[in-house]
Amino acid sequence: MLINIIGAGKLGKSLGRLIAQSGFAQIGSVFNTTQLTANKSCEFIGQGIACAKLSDINSADVTFITTPDDKIAEICFQLVQLNKLQPKNIIVHCSGSLSSDILSAAKAINCMTASLHPIRSFVDPNLSVQQFHGTFCAIECEPAIFPNLSALVTAIGGQVLQISKETKSLYHAGMVIASNYLVTLFDLALKCLIATGISLEQAKPVIASLMESSLQNLTENLPAKALTGPIKRGDNITIEKHIEALSGEAELLSFYKMMGRLTIENLTTHSPELKNKLLATLQHL
């Protein structure tokens, strides 16, 4: 099997190298917008023919489009116009938010289309390749090619998560909450600790350690079982003290109250009376 990579940035380079190392397929054309970056991508991958023009690439059994989301449709259209795609070829993009419908130009010439989203942050390709084993990859595609893509994901060390195009945006919203908003949560906790006089250098590992222990609990238990803290205990006095301490920080206080309400309503088994008491504290103070 021959695989092309169009837009070999951090994600494209990482996938290319994983595929090349696995022996599952051979890397064919590797496209970037400059010859220098295309050459460097091929060097990192260890295979491939570097191309700086789409017109220079060769056809392949599978084409991965690993460009930014706003370039996917245009790249796909250009590949069709340049006759670089053939019927029954598999065309895959790696966007987390877009479905395979964005590849309609390829679908129109009887290519098989898919999205394959590795659920991982690709900041450093070297680290991404080293740490990829066990990474979940969300596949949304035509049933006929699911076995092919599933086998590819398994070959490079990933785990398969099958989703539908109808729920792609909902899936991606969940991933954003889990990843991006965890960073926001870290930042808010950091602000609280720094406000106490603790230095940034001291505060970061403290929060990271606590988050890591909570995430470990979540891998072994459902959220309601993993929950700890004053809401879990029904400790209304401590919640009142938190609200008083945050009274000068409107945004932090609003966030604390919102998260508290969701936690009480969704993750506790307190009596209705105690739940109402806790909710009233969050609402009125």
N, C-alpha and C positions, 0 to 999 in steps of 0.2 A: 504494500500500500504506500502511495506517495502522498505526502501532505504539504501543502503550501501554507505559509504564514504571511498574512498581509497586515502590516503595521506592527513590526516586531519591537515594541517597547518593552517595558518591564514585564508585563504579562506575557506577551508574545514570545520573548526570549526565554522566559522561564518554562512555558509549555513546550517550546521547541526543544529545549535541552532535555526535559523530562522524557519526551517522546523519543528523541535520539538515543538516550541512555537506556531506555526500556527495550529497544530493538523491535518494538511493536510495528513501527513503520519507518519509512525513510523520509527525511525532510527534503523537499524539493526547492522551490523558489521562496526566497525570503525578501519581502519588500519593505523598504523604508523610503522616506521622501528624499534622502540624500544617499549617495553611494558610500560615503564614509560610515554613516550609521548602519547601513545595510551590511557592509563588510564586518563591522564590529559585532553585529547581531549574529552573523554566521560563525564568527570566531567563538563567541560564547556558546552557541548551540553545538558547535562541533561538526555541523553538516550544513548543506544548503548552498544555493546559488544566489548571491547577493544581487538585488535589482533595485534601481532607483526610479524606474518607470514601469507602470503597470503593463505597458505594451511589451515589456521584455520578459515577463514571467511565462513559464510553461504551464500547461494544464496539469491538474493533479486529481487524484481520486477524491481527496478531501481538501477543502480550502477553509482555513481559519481566518476570520476577519477579527483582529484584535486591536482595532483602532478605537478612539473615543466614540461614544454613542452617536454623536451628531454626524459622524462620518460614515457609519455603517451602510446606510441605504445608498449613498452616492457611490461608495466603493463597489458595492454589489452591482449597481447599475452599470458602472464603467467596465467591470469584468465581463458582463453580458455583452455590452456593445463591442468589446474588443475580442469577442469569441474565445475568452479564456475559460469559460465554463461549458461543460458538455452535459447533455441529458443523463440523468442518473448519478452525476457527481453529487457529493454531499457538501453543502455549504453551511458553515457554523459560525455564529458570532458569540462573543463572551460577555455581553452586557447582562447585568443583573436585573435591570428594569424593563428592557425591551423583549418582546416575544419574537419568535421566528417569523412572524408576519412582516417584519421590517425587511426581510429578504425576498419580497414578492417578485422582484425582477428576475431572480434566479428560479423561483417557483414557476414563473411563466414559461420557462424553457425546459420544464420537466426535471429540474434539479430537485434534490431532496434537501430540505432546510431544517435547521435546528438552532437552539441556543444552548450553550454549555457554560455555566457560571461557576467557577471555582470559588468557594466560600472562604476566601483568604485575602488578606491585604498584601499586595505585591509592591513593596517599597524597595527592597534590595533583591535582585534576581538570584544572587548567590545564596542568600539566606532562604529565599522562597523555595529554591530547589532542594536545599538541605532539609527544610522543615515541612515539605509538602506531604510526606507520607501520612495517610489518614485524613487528609483534607476532603471534606464533602464537596461534591460537584453536582449542582442542580442541572438536570437535563430536561429540556422541553423540546420534543421533536415528533416527527411522524413515526408511528409504530414500527414501520419497516426498518428504520435505521437505529432504533433504540439499542438492539443487541450490539451493533458495531461501536456506538459511542460508549456504551456501558463497558465493553471490553477494553476500549482505549483508556477510560478512566481507571479501571482496575489495573491495567498494565503499568500506568505511571504512578501507582501507589495511592490513588484516590478512592473515595467511597461514593457510591452512586445515590443520588436523591432525585427521584422522578417527580416532575411537576407538570401542570397543564398550562397552556398559554392563557387560558381564561383567568387563572389565579396568579399570573406572573407578577403583577404590580403589588398584590397583597403579600406575596412571598418576599418581594424586595423590601417592602415597608418593614417587615419583620426583621430582615437582615440589617437594615439601617438602624432600627431601634437597638438591636443587639450589639452592633459594632460602633457606629458613629455616636450614638447617644450614650454609650458607655464612657466614651471619651468626655462628653459633656458632663456626665455625672461625676467623673473623676475631677474635672475642673471645679465643679461646685463644692465638692468635699474639700478640695485643696484650698479654696478661698476661706472656708470656715477655719481650717487649721492655721493658716497663715495669720488670720485675724486674731488668733490667740497669742501670737508671738513666736510660734514655731517657724523655723526657717523653711524655705522651699526645699532645700536639700534634705532636711529631716522629714518633711511632710510627705514627699512623693513615695518613698519606700513604705511608709506606714500605711498609706491608703492602698497602694498596690498589693501589699501583703494581705490586707483585710479583704480586698476584692478577690484575690486569688483563693482565699479560704472559702469565701461565699460561692465562687464558681465551682470549686471542688465539691462542696455540699450539693450543689445543683446537679452535678453529673451523677450523683448517687441517690438523689431524692427528688420528688416533685416539689415545686416552689413552696407550697403550703407547709411541707415538712421541713424544708431548708430554712424557712424564715426564722429569724431571731430578733431580739431587741424589744423595746418598750411596747410596741403595738402587739407583738406576739404575747407579751406578758399581761397586756391590759393595763399598763402602767400610765394612768392618766396624768399623774403629777409630773412625771418626767417629760411627757409631751408638752404640758403647759410651760415648763421651764425652757424647752427648746424654742417654743413659739416666742417667748419673751426675749430670749437671746437673739433671735433672728428679726426682731421687730424693726430694727433699723435698716434691714436689707429687704426691700419690697419684693424683688424678683426671687431671691432665695426663699423667702417666707411663702410666697405663692407656690413655688415648686414643692416645698416641704408639705404644705397642706394638700396639694393635689395628689402627691405620691402617697401620703398618709391615708387619704380617703380611699384610693384604689386598693391599697394594701388591706385596710379594714374590711372593705366590701368583698374582696375577691380571695383573700388568703388566710382569713382567720375563721375560727369556729366558735367565737365568743357568743354568749347569749345575746338576743336582740337588745336587751337593756344595756349591756356593756358596750355593744357596737354603737348604739345611739349616743351613749355618753361620750365615747371617744370622738365620734363624728361631730358632736355638738361643740366639743373643745376646739377642733380644727376649724369649724365654721365661724365661731363667734369671737375667738380671741385674736 
